[in-house]
Amino acid sequence: MAETTTTPVKKKKTKRSVSAGHLHIQATFNNTIVTLTDVNGGALAASSAGACGFRGSKKGTAYAAQVAAEKAGNLAKQTYGLSKVNAFVKGVGLGRDASIRAMQTVGIQVESITDVTGVPHGGVRPKKARRV
């Protein structure tokens, strides 16, 4: 006699809605990485200039950062309904301002901008004393 196997019925996954979150921008001279997270730090969408097809020295430009920010912003807005973010900018690259402006053109309101660039303290270890 054949046994009948029943597969458990899965519930339909509910679409998560996140209205407010954080925008993390890491702008170096060589690349710009844009990450949108919820308030707890869980990543919703991310993009970089390299992931958008820019190569070499073009990755460090303001336009590449703008394209990367638009790509991540559109994904987060369509998927999660993100509408407001607090921006945290790290680094000294050209993509700092361009990526924030691109977020506003996508339709995501930037409520605050915080610079979290690391500050060197103590410096590097000095060379050992020269013995003559």
Salt bridges, closest charged atoms under 4 A:
ASP38 OD2 - ARG16 NH2 2.47
GLU111 OE2 - LYS84 NZ 3.85
ASP115 OD2 - ARG96 NH2 3.51
